[in-house]
Every structure is written in C-alpha cells, then in structure tokens.
Amino acid sequence: MGIDMNTIFQIAGIGIVVAFLVTVLEQMGKKDYANWVTLIGFIYILFMVASIVENLFQKIKSVFLFQG
C-alpha cells in the first residue's frame, strides 16, 4: 500500500522548479506572473495528491468490504 517514490520525486521536482521560477520572476519585477506560476503549480500538485488520496480510499474500501 506504499506510495510510489516516483510520485514523491515528481512533486518535489515540481516544487523546486516552481520555486526557482517564482524567484526569477520576482527578481525581474514580474510579481503577477510569479503569482500565476505559484497558483498553477499548486493546482497541478493538488490534482496529483487528489489522485493519490482517491487510490487510498479505494484500497480502504476494498479492505472493509472484502473485495479483491
């Protein structure tokens, strides 16, 4: 029931790229674009986490309903 390590590395990698882009954009004075990059990165990771949670609930459901 463990989470795939690739997913964790993907989330961490996206976080690092978003943080880098936000820093660069803020240094260039493009704070509006930096906010959009942050929002889009957050939404993308939120969907990734939502799919992981959905898989978790499916596994819990199969355990308690004794489904294979």
C-alpha positions in Angstrom: 0.0 0.0 0.0 3.0 2.2 -0.2 3.2 5.3 -2.4 5.4 5.1 -5.4 8.6 7.0 -4.9 8.5 8.4 -8.4 5.4 10.4 -7.4 7.1 11.9 -4.4 10.1 12.9 -6.5 7.8 14.4 -9.2 6.1 16.5 -6.5 9.4 17.6 -5.1 10.8 18.4 -8.5 7.7 20.4 -9.5 8.1 22.3 -6.2 11.7 23.1 -6.9 11.0 24.3 -10.4 8.1 26.4 -9.3 10.2 28.0 -6.5 13.0 28.7 -9.0 10.7 30.3 -11.5 9.0 32.4 -8.8 12.3 33.7 -7.6 13.5 34.5 -11.1 10.2 36.2 -12.0 10.2 38.3 -8.8 13.8 39.4 -9.4 12.7 40.6 -12.8 9.8 42.5 -11.3 7.1 40.3 -12.7 5.3 39.6 -9.5 2.0 39.0 -11.3 3.5 36.2 -13.4 5.2 34.8 -10.3 1.8 34.5 -8.6 0.3 32.8 -11.6 3.2 30.3 -11.7 2.7 29.6 -8.0 -1.1 29.1 -8.4 -0.7 26.8 -11.4 2.0 24.7 -9.7 -0.2 24.4 -6.6 -3.2 23.3 -8.6 -1.2 20.7 -10.5 0.2 19.2 -7.3 -3.2 19.3 -5.7 -4.6 17.1 -8.5 -1.7 14.7 -8.1 -2.3 14.4 -4.4 -6.1 14.1 -5.0 -5.5 11.0 -7.2 -3.2 9.5 -4.6 -5.9 10.0 -1.9 -8.5 8.5 -4.3 -6.4 5.4 -4.6 -6.0 5.2 -0.9 -9.8 5.4 -0.4 -10.3 2.7 -3.0 -7.9 0.4 -1.1 -9.6 1.2 2.2 -13.0 0.5 0.7 -11.8 -2.9 -0.7 -10.4 -3.9 2.7 -13.5 -3.1 4.6 -15.9 -4.5 2.0 -13.7 -7.6 1.5 -13.5 -7.0 -2.2 -10.5 -8.2 -4.2 
